């Protein structure tokens, strides 16, 4: 078995590209990511060479090796180029973007994005050609040596995956799904292509479902329905790090002041969790009648919040600061029922990313003039999405590591403490953004609901931070603000809100509470899932992330 220069080039190219990958830019940890790419690159190309070595037709072997070389270098170039210039990886959405362009768009893309960077393109080609021309090193292995190497790689593969499985306390799959989809060269790119093609086939069914009319008698609207209903969906906010929930740092001055001085305007619910620990899964249940109990029914077959508000005579707005080409297909589907959709298009991993104050500007400039007598507005925040230090302006870096309490946190060093401080400051900025949004509706008949899609486990379960299917990873803030005019027009609802503050709730049942609160009723609404109803089921088993049962049932201390 001969590991020739083609093998070494296929191995090295992804390693070089990995230094600039989105995973490194967003999550940092460059050393470990590059090390994983180096190992899995070696594994996949060694296995390929090992298998073709058994073919007894030399010309076919050479053809397969050359094909793999061209394929791997081409896919690696797209990944490298997109990561370096556009801060996005080789994902199904990137594939969809590339395949969806027409001839004119392709020409414009080449003229505006590729031709200005021809130096990069030519440099990549020159480096590959130079390597193949100059490097003459070949490693010749006997059959015994090749089998021994294969065995070592096989053992190392399982050692890594089983080790990660147990380090995560068996909260993941035995083979980490992020390995084939985000690390292994060629495999992850082919996965993205296949995933997109499957998604594209399903999207036709989804759009067809979204267009189906609802029964004429499906929606009933109260005569005194609320004029302005606002839903603010935050990102990665944990109530455990918010001053309004008793956290030891005063990083929510606006919400805390409202809760203290205007208790009949702001209602802080203290025992609410999300159904999942990631945005994609959460949104599948947040804006429709899908929930954990009926998860067997696809989300797109459920009745949807935007459509219901449309049928109730509301103008509907989706204003999103988080759209990026990594996720636009999903958000496009979820936002489809809304009449007006406004996108920020800000990449999440660069210093000048769109900040959440943009939402207020977008509302004033592009939505305000389109308001009607009845309106439903959804604001989707960037919130506290990693990396935390990029989620707020520099003048909101109020709290330093020295001001942060670390009791109960598994921080190891000053770098970890800075991460906590950045997270706390991101929530400080979110509090400011909420204040600006609340001001927009202060003098109107309005109800504003703020919750986060999921939380973050910030060194609470272990010495790591980020998304995690733990209790900490789903403990979200959930507050409802009502204007003075709302209080005058809907006193009974104010009383219902005040009586529900400590009820155990999960965000997949939001629609069952939000619609009746607005004065809208449907045939799918269940009183047992309506937080404001006397028939609300306080004994519901709260299952999150598919199979985790919430352990702590007591509300957060005020």
N, C-alpha and C positions, 0 to 999 in steps of 0.2 A: 504494500500500500504506500503510495507516494503523496505526501502533502506538498503540492507544488505552489508556485507563486500565486496562482489564482486563488487557492485556498487561503493563503495569508492575506491577500488583499480583501477577499470577502469577509474575513474575520476582523481586520483592522478598520475597515470603512465605517461600520456601525459604531465602533468604539469612539472614533473621532467625532462622529455626529452626536453621540450621546452626551458630550460635554455641553451641547447647546440645546438639549431636548427640553420640551415643556415641563416634564417632570422635575428637572433640575431647576428651571426658572421659577416654578411655582412652589415646589416643596423643598427646594434646596437638597441637602444630602447628596452632593455631587459624587463623592467617593463611592458610596454604596451603590448608587444607580449605575455608574460607569463599570463598577466591578461586576454587577449582575449582567450588564450587557456583554461584557467581555466573556464571562463564563457561558452564557446561553448562546452567544454568537459562536463560540468554539464548539459547543455541544451540537447545534443544529447543522453546521457545515461539516463537522467531523462525521456525524451520523450519515449525512448525505454521501460523503466520500466513501465511508465504510460500506454503504449499501451498493453504490455503483461499482465498487471494486469487484463485486461478484459477477458482474456482467461480462460475458466472454466475447463481446464484440467491441474491439478497440475504438472504431469510428463512432459507435453509439455512445461509448463512455465519454469521448472527447466532446461530442455534440451536447450531451447532458451537462457536462461541466461548464462548457462555454455558455449554454443557455442559463444555467444557474448564476454564472458570473454576471451576465448582462442584466438578468432579472433583479438580482440582489443589489447591484450598483445603481440601477435605475430607481428602484423603490427607495433605496437609502438616500439618493439624491433628493427626491421629492420630500422625504421626511426631514432631511438636513435643511433644505431650502426653506420649507414652510416654518420650521422651528426657528431658524436664524432670523428670517425677515418678517414673519407674520405671527410669531409666538403661538403657533398651534401645531399640534402633532398630526401624524398620519392617522386620522380617525375616519369613521363612517361619514361624518358630516363633511370632512374635506373631500372625500371621494364623491359624495353627492354634489358638492359645489363644482368639482372639476367635470363631472359627467353631465351636469345640468346646463352648462354653458352652450350657447349657439355659436355660429361662425363669427359673428360680429363681436360678441363678448370675448371669445377666445383671442381674436386679433387685438382687442383693446387691452386684454390682460397681458398679452405678450409685450405690447408696446409700453404699457405703464409699469408693469411689475417685473418682467423678465429681462427685456432688452437693457434697461438701466443697470442690471446686475450681471451683464454678460461676463464681466471679469470673474465673478464668482463661478459661473457656469464653466467658463474655459479653464479656470484654475482647478476645478474639480476634475474635469476631463484630463487635463495635463498631469495632475497628480496621479491619477489612476494609470494613465499610459506610461508615465515615468516609472512608476512602481513595477509594472509588468516588464518594462524594458531593462531596468537596472538591477532589480532584485533577482538573483539566481539561486537563492537558497531553496533547497528541497529537503524534506525530512522523509527518509525511507524507513518504513516500519515493516517488520516481519509479521506473519500472520499471528504469531503469539503476542507480539508487542501491540498490534492493532486491537486484538481482543482484550488484552489487559487494559489498554487505554479506554476502550469502550466501557469496560466494567467500572473503571474509576469514575468516569463521567456519569454513568448510570447511578452509582452510589452517591456521588456528590449531588446529583439532581434531587434524589429523594431525601437526602439529608437536609438540603435547603428547604424543600417544601414541607416536610414533616416538622422540621424545626420551627418554621414560621407558623405552622398550624397550631403547635402547642404554645408558642409565645403569644399568640393571639387568643389563647385559652379556648381553642377549638371553636372560634366564632366565625371561621371562614371555611372555604372548601379545602380538601386535602391538598389539591393542587391549586395554588393561588391563581385565580382567574386573571389577575393583573399581569402575570408572567407571559402567557401567550398573547395577550391583547395589547401590552404596553412595553414589552422588553425584547422578546425573541425576534431577531431580524427575519425578514421575509414572512414569517408566520404572522406577525402582528399586522403587516400590511395586507396580506391576503385575507386575514380575518376581517379587516376593515372593509375591504371590497365586497366580500361575501355578505357581511352583515348589512351593508348598505343596500345591496341588491334584494336581500330578504325584506328589509325595512321598506324599500320602495314598493315591492309587491304588496306588502300589507298596507302601505299608506293609501293605496287606492280604495281599499276596503274601509279605512278609517275616514277618509274624506267623504265617501259615499254615506257612511253612517252619520257624519256630522251634518249632512245636508237633509237627512230625513226629517220631515215635519213631525212635531209633537201633536198629540190629540188636542182638539179645539178646547175641550173642557179640562185640560191638564192643569192649568194655572188659575188660581183665584187670587185676586188682589184686593186687600182692604181699602176702603175709601180713604182712610187716613194713612196710607203707606208712607214711609219715610222718603223725603224728597231726594236726599243725597246719601248714598251708601258707599263707603270707602273701605276697601280691603287692602291693607299694607302687608305684603309678604316679605319678611326679612330673610336674611341668609346667615346661617351658622351661628345664631345668637343663643347663648346659654343664659338662662335666668340666674344661674348660680354665680354669675359674674356681673350682675346688674344691681346697682344701688337700690333701686325701687323694690327689689326682692330681698333686701337685707344684706347684700354684699358689703364688705367693710370699706369699700372705696366709693366716694360719692360721684360716680361716673354717669348717673342719670338725673342731673339736676332738674330738668324740665318735668319728667314723669314723676319724680319724687315730690316736687312742689305741688303738682296737680293732685297726687294721691293724698298729700297732707292737707292742702288748703281747699281743694274742690272735690271732696270724696264722692259727691253726687254727679260729678262729670267724668271722672276716670275710675274705672272698675278694673282692679288688678286680680286676675284669676291665678291662684297659687298652686294648682295641682294639675297641670296640663302637660302632655307629652305629644311628640310627633309619632306618626305610625312607622316612620323609617328614619334612617340616619343619613340619607342622601337626598339631594334635590329631585332627581329623576323619579325615584320611587314615590316620594311624598306627593309630587304634583299629580300622579296618577289617581290619587284618592282625595286630594284637597279640594278640587274644583268640580266635583261631580258626586253622584250618589254611591260611588264605589267606596268600600271600606274593607277592613280586615275580614269581616264575616262573609262578604260576598265576593271575595277576591278571585273566585273562579271565573267570574264574568269580566271580560276585557273592559278596561276603563272607557274605551270609545263607544261602547254599547250602553253606557250609563247616561242618564239625563244630566245635562251640564249647566253649571251656574250661569255662564254668560248667556246661553240660549234662553234660560228661564227668565232672566232679567229683561232680555229683549222682548219676550212674549208678554211680560208684565208692563210693557210700555216705557221702559227705561232706555236711555242712551247708554251704551256700554263702552268703556275705555280700558285698554291694556297699555300701561306705560312702564317700560322695562329698561332698567339701567344695566341689566346683566347680559343682554344678548351678545353672544360671540359665536363665531363660526364653528366652535366645537359643539354647540348645543342647539343651533337655530332650528333644526328640523323638529325637535321635540317641542320647543316653545311655540313654533309656528302652528303645530297641531293643537296644543292646549289653548292658545290664544285665538284660534280660528273663530269661535262663536262670537267674539267681541267685535262690535261695529268699527271701532277706531283702535288701531294698534300703532304704538309709537315706540321705536327701538333706540337704545343708546349706542349699540355697536362699539362698546369699549372693551378691549382685551383685558383679561383679568390679571395679567401677570407682568405689567409694565408700570413704571412709576407714574406716567401721565394718564393712567386709566380713567375712564369716566367715573366721577364721584357721584354719590347719591343726591347731592344738591341739584344735579342736572335734572332730576325728576320734577322738581318744583318749577324750574325754568321751562321744561318741556310742557308741563301742564299749562302754564301761563301763556306760552307762545303758540301752542299747537292744539290744545284741548279746550281751554276756557271759552273760546268763542263758539264752540260747538255744543256747549251744555244746553240741556233742555230743562223742562220742569221737573223731570225725574232722571236721576243719573246714578250709574254704578261705575265706580272708578277703581281699578286695581293698579296699585303701585308695586313693582317688584324691585326690591333693593339689591345692591351688591353686598350691603351689610358687613359681615365679618368673614367674608370668604378669604381663604389663604391666598397670598401672604398678607397677614394682618397689617403690617406696616404700610402697605399700599392702599389700604381702605380708608384712609383719612388724610386730610391736609396736614402739613407740618405744624400749623398753629393749633391743632387739636391733640398734639402729643403732650398732653397735660400731666399724665401720671408717669413717674419714673419707676424703675424696678425697686428703688428704696422705699417707695410708698405702697407697695403691694404686699398684702399678707399671703404667706405661702404655707400656712398651716394646713396639713392634709394634702398638699400637692407634692408630687414626686419629682420636683425639679432637681437637677444635678449640678448646674453651674450657672454662671451669669448669663450665658446665652439663653438658657431656658427661662430665666427670670425676665429677660428682655422680651421674649415671645409672649409671656403672660401680660406684661405691661402693654405691648402692642395690641393684644386682644382686648384688654380693658379700654384702651383708647379708641379702638374701633367702635366699641359700644357707646362710648362717650360721644363720638361723632354721630352715630345712629340716633341718639337721643336728640341731638340738635336737628337732624333731618326730620324727625317726627314732629318736633315743634313747628318747623316751617310748613309741613303738610297740614298739621292741625289748624294753623292760622288760616289756611285757605278756606276752611269750612266753619270757622268759629261762629259766624253770624248767620248761618243757614240752618235749616232743619236737617241735621246730619248725624249719622252714627259712623264712627271710624273703628275698625277692628285691626289691631296689629298683632301678628304672631310671626314666629320664625318657621322656615320650612323644616329645620331640624336644629340641633344644637352642635356643640363641639365638646369633646372630652379633653379638657385642658389639663393634662398631667394629673387627672383625678383618679383614674383607674390604674395607671402605670406611669413610667417615665417617658411616655410619648404623648403627642397631642394630635388633634384633628378629628376626622370622622371616625366614629366607633359605635358599634352596636352594643352599647352599655346604657344603663339607666342615665348616666350623665350625658351621654351623647344624644338623648332625645328629650331632655328636660328643657322645654322652651318657654319663652315669655308669651303671655296671652293677655292682652289688655283691650278694653273697649272704652272708647271715649264718646260721650254724647254732648251735643251743644246745648246751650241754655234754651234755645227754641225747641229742641227735641224734648227737653224735660217738660216744657210747658204743654206740648202737644201729645206726649206719650207718657204720662206719669206712671201708668201701670207697668210699662216696660222697664222704667227706671227701678221700680220696686223689685221686679223679677231679677234684674241684673244684680242688685244688692244682695239678694238671697242666694245667689249661685256662686259666690266667690270661691268657696272651698270645695266645690263638687269636683270629683275626679273626672277628667275629660281627656279625649284624644282627638287630634286634629283631623282625622279621617271622617269625623262626624260634624265638621264645621258647617256644611251645607244645611244640616237639620236645625241648626241654631240661627245661622245668618238670615235665611229666608224668612222665618217667622218674625224675627226681630225687625226686619224691613217691612213686614206686613204682607208677605207673599206666601202662599200656601200651594202645595202640589200634592198629587196623589201618592207620591213616594215618601213624603215627609213622615217621620216616626217620632211620636212624642217621647218615646223611651230614649231617643238620641238627642233630643232638644234640651240643651243645658238649662234653658229658662223655664222648662215645663215642670210642674209638680210630679209628673209621671216619669221624669228622667231616671234612667237606670244607673244608680250609683254603685251597683255591684258588678258592672261589666268587667270582665277580665281584660285587662289592657295588654295586648300582645303586639310587640313592635319588632321590626326587622324580620317578620315572618314567623319567628319561633321563640322570641324572647318575651317572657312574662315580667312585667314591671314588679320589682321587689319592694321598693319603698312606696307606700301609698299615702303617707302623710304629707300635707301641704308644706311648702317652703315657709320658713319662719319670716314674719314681717320685719 
